[in-house]
Amino acid sequence: MLQHLHGQGILPHKSSRTDGEYLQLLRMFATSMQPYETLMTTHEQLCFGNAEISADNYQHCQQAYREICNT
């Protein structure tokens, strides 16, 4: 998602940005925040929590990404 945003010139990638900072910046550009929030929340849960991704959660993330890329 971040590579897509960077490639489209919407939001340049910076390794120092947190998920929360990306969401704050996206609120200025995105008409629908739900797909971004889905991916960022899942990322935080998987990377910084003890969560494991389920098949349903994976499908939900794929749908969110498709929505972002089709916008």
N, C-alpha and C positions, 0 to 999 in steps of 0.2 A: 504494500500500500504506500509506504513512504517513497519507494523508488518510483512508483507511478506518479505520485504528487510532484516529486522532483523532476521527473522526465517531462511532465506536462507544464512545467514552469509555474505551478500553483504554489508550491511551498518547498523552497530549497532545503535539502537535507543538511542538518548539523548534528554531529555526533553528541554534542553536549546537551541537546534538548531531551527533556523527559516526555513520557507519554502525555502527561498533563499539559505541558507546554504546547505540544503539537495540537491537542484538542482545543486549547484556548485560541491558537492561531487559526485553526480550521473554522471556528465559529464565524470568522470574518468572511470566509470564502464559500462555505458549503451551505446548500439550501436544506439538506437533510443531514443531521448529525448522527442519526441512529447507526448507519453502517460503520462509521468511524468509531463510535463509542463501543460498538460490539467488538471490533477488532482490537482496540486498545485495551479494553477491559479484559478480554481473553488473554492478550499478551501479558498483562500484569499478573493475572492469576497463574499463568503457566510459568512465567519466569521468576516471579518473586513470591509465589505462594506454593502450596503443596498440591495444587490441583493437577489433574491429568485430564487430557482432552478426550471427550467421548465422541462417538460417531455422530451423534446429533449436534453436538457443539461444533464439530469440524464442518458439518454441512451448513450450519448457520453462518460460520465464518466465510465459507466459500460463497454463499449467497450475498453476504455483506460486501465482499470484494467485487463480485460481479456488478452489484449496484453502484459501487464507486467508479468502476471502470466504464460503465455505460452512461455516466452523468456528464 
